[in-house]
Amino acid sequence: MPDLSTDRLGAAGDLFYEALLKAHEGLDEAGSARLNARLVLLLANQVGDLDTLKAALGSARDGINSRRAAGRS
């Protein structure tokens, strides 16, 4: 399984998060969901490795499930 624990963005991760939030400004919930879906597909195309993408999906899903179990969203 690919290692997804390495932080490849470093300090730029905060800058990306800021840009992501700005991209969502003014969008309703449906527009925001469409933006996220399009972004995921664009980034998946850049990653280009199915095993890595499946590992990322599993990791993202596990993060949601563990937050729900702890009473957070």
Sequence and secondary structure as in RCSB ss.txt:
>XXXX:A:sequence
MPDLSTDRLGAAGDLFYEALLKAHEGLDEAGSARLNARLVLLLANQVGDLDTLKAALGSARDGINSRRAAGRS
>XXXX:A:secstr
       SSTTHHHHHHHHHHHHHTT  HHHHHHHHHHHHHHHHHHH  HHHHHHHHHHHHHHHHHHHHTT  
